[in-house]
Amino acid sequence: MYGKLVNGALTLPAKKIKRDGLLILNPSEETLSLLGYKPIQYNKIEDKEGFYKVPVYSENENNIIVDYEYVEITEELND
């Protein structure tokens, strides 16, 4: 899966991309790379009772990296 970070949020490519006046259906990995998309690497994290996971995005030269942070579930969220 490919994506890019836009203002810190993960954006996935559309199934249809308009480029140079052409409509590209189901763009190839090469096309996505040319458009600035990178492969997404998901790092696993175990579930932890009383917490939920929030994704944290970063990138390096070759990949978008998805890590997770634990956030404690409060009583307000349970109501």
NUSE-824262 format. One record per residue (C-alpha): residue in one letter; y, z, x; residue number from 1. Coordinates in Angstrom, 3 decimals. Layout:
// NUSE-824262
+------+----------+----------+----------+-----+
| rest |       py |       pz |       px |  nr |
+------+----------+----------+----------+-----+
|    a |        Y |        Z |        X | NUM |
...
+------+----------+----------+----------+-----+
END
This chain:
// NUSE-824262
+------+----------+----------+----------+-----+
| rest |       py |       pz |       px |  nr |
+------+----------+----------+----------+-----+
|    m |    0.000 |    0.000 |    0.000 |   1 |
|    y |    3.481 |   -0.866 |    1.238 |   2 |
|    g |    6.843 |    0.731 |    0.537 |   3 |
|    k |   10.268 |    1.460 |    1.962 |   4 |
|    l |   12.649 |    4.383 |    1.885 |   5 |
|    v |   15.877 |    3.827 |   -0.033 |   6 |
|    n |   18.280 |    6.788 |    0.116 |   7 |
|    g |   15.317 |    9.042 |    0.965 |   8 |
|    a |   13.201 |    7.926 |   -2.018 |   9 |
|    l |    9.999 |    5.918 |   -1.757 |  10 |
|    t |   10.338 |    2.455 |   -3.286 |  11 |
|    l |    7.327 |    0.243 |   -3.900 |  12 |
|    p |    7.571 |   -3.552 |   -3.859 |  13 |
|    a |    7.642 |   -5.512 |   -7.097 |  14 |
|    k |    4.793 |   -7.870 |   -7.969 |  15 |
|    k |    7.399 |  -10.658 |   -8.171 |  16 |
|    i |    9.998 |  -11.050 |   -5.427 |  17 |
|    k |   12.777 |  -13.611 |   -5.348 |  18 |
|    r |   13.558 |  -14.818 |   -1.820 |  19 |
|    d |   15.556 |  -17.847 |   -0.692 |  20 |
|    g |   15.574 |  -19.179 |   -4.260 |  21 |
|    l |   11.781 |  -18.967 |   -4.523 |  22 |
|    l |    9.755 |  -16.661 |   -6.744 |  23 |
|    i |    6.905 |  -15.054 |   -4.788 |  24 |
|    l |    4.065 |  -13.647 |   -6.887 |  25 |
|    n |    1.928 |  -10.929 |   -5.310 |  26 |
|    p |    3.648 |  -11.058 |   -1.896 |  27 |
|    s |    1.447 |  -10.839 |    1.183 |  28 |
|    e |    1.633 |   -7.996 |    3.706 |  29 |
|    e |    3.414 |  -10.379 |    6.081 |  30 |
|    t |    6.072 |  -11.168 |    3.462 |  31 |
|    l |    6.506 |   -7.483 |    2.647 |  32 |
|    s |    6.929 |   -6.687 |    6.349 |  33 |
|    l |    9.608 |   -9.372 |    6.646 |  34 |
|    l |   11.424 |   -7.733 |    3.725 |  35 |
|    g |   11.420 |   -4.321 |    5.453 |  36 |
|    y |    8.406 |   -2.745 |    3.727 |  37 |
|    k |    5.956 |   -0.714 |    5.799 |  38 |
|    p |    2.417 |    0.570 |    5.208 |  39 |
|    i |    2.355 |    3.986 |    3.527 |  40 |
|    q |    0.412 |    6.793 |    5.201 |  41 |
|    y |   -0.457 |    9.695 |    2.883 |  42 |
|    n |   -1.174 |   13.002 |    4.613 |  43 |
|    k |   -3.504 |   15.240 |    2.645 |  44 |
|    i |   -2.790 |   18.814 |    1.677 |  45 |
|    e |   -4.991 |   21.240 |   -0.206 |  46 |
|    d |   -4.041 |   22.678 |   -3.592 |  47 |
|    k |   -2.754 |   26.223 |   -3.399 |  48 |
|    e |   -2.883 |   28.518 |   -6.414 |  49 |
|    g |    0.559 |   29.461 |   -7.715 |  50 |
|    f |    2.239 |   26.503 |   -6.019 |  51 |
|    y |    2.811 |   22.838 |   -6.702 |  52 |
|    k |    3.221 |   20.076 |   -4.141 |  53 |
|    v |    6.421 |   18.089 |   -3.612 |  54 |
|    p |    6.270 |   14.893 |   -1.556 |  55 |
|    v |    8.479 |   14.627 |    1.525 |  56 |
|    y |    9.071 |   11.149 |    2.929 |  57 |
|    s |    9.774 |   10.087 |    6.486 |  58 |
|    e |    9.226 |    6.971 |    8.516 |  59 |
|    n |    8.572 |    5.855 |   12.024 |  60 |
|    e |    8.684 |    2.420 |   13.590 |  61 |
|    n |    5.486 |    1.291 |   11.836 |  62 |
|    n |    4.849 |    3.440 |    8.737 |  63 |
|    i |    6.243 |    5.370 |    5.822 |  64 |
|    i |    4.737 |    8.870 |    5.977 |  65 |
|    v |    4.180 |   11.017 |    2.904 |  66 |
|    d |    3.806 |   14.741 |    3.616 |  67 |
|    y |    3.948 |   17.563 |    1.086 |  68 |
|    e |    5.665 |   20.915 |    0.789 |  69 |
|    y |    4.475 |   23.824 |   -1.332 |  70 |
|    v |    6.879 |   25.100 |   -3.978 |  71 |
|    e |    6.079 |   28.353 |   -5.731 |  72 |
|    i |    5.612 |   28.168 |   -9.486 |  73 |
|    t |    7.993 |   30.634 |  -11.099 |  74 |
|    e |    7.752 |   32.278 |  -14.505 |  75 |
|    e |   10.613 |   30.067 |  -15.713 |  76 |
|    l |    8.483 |   26.982 |  -15.119 |  77 |
|    n |    5.561 |   28.463 |  -17.058 |  78 |
|    d |    7.613 |   28.947 |  -20.266 |  79 |
+------+----------+----------+----------+-----+
END
